[in-house]
């Protein structure tokens, strides 16, 4: 589940001083095929998505992320673009 925006912003500020590799998570699902469909959609728009498989609370999740940003501000700008264009309103910045 994405975090409420206020918590996400607080995390971004806290981590920005220690992390320098940022991306944008645009989708998270337990369905591998859904993640692959989102990746295909992103590729058709010129992005280079990365799907990662994680286990959280004994459940398998597939995260779809794009970008490699040097700062939290760059990642946030990309998030705003996704939201403004109506694509992936649940997108949020993450530090790797």
Secondary structure, DSSP 4 states (H G I P E B T S, - for coil): -PPPHHHHHHHHHHHHTT---EEEEEEEES-HHHHHHHHHHHHHTT---EEEEEEETTEEEEEEEEEEESSHHHHHHHHHHHHHTTS-TT-EEEE-
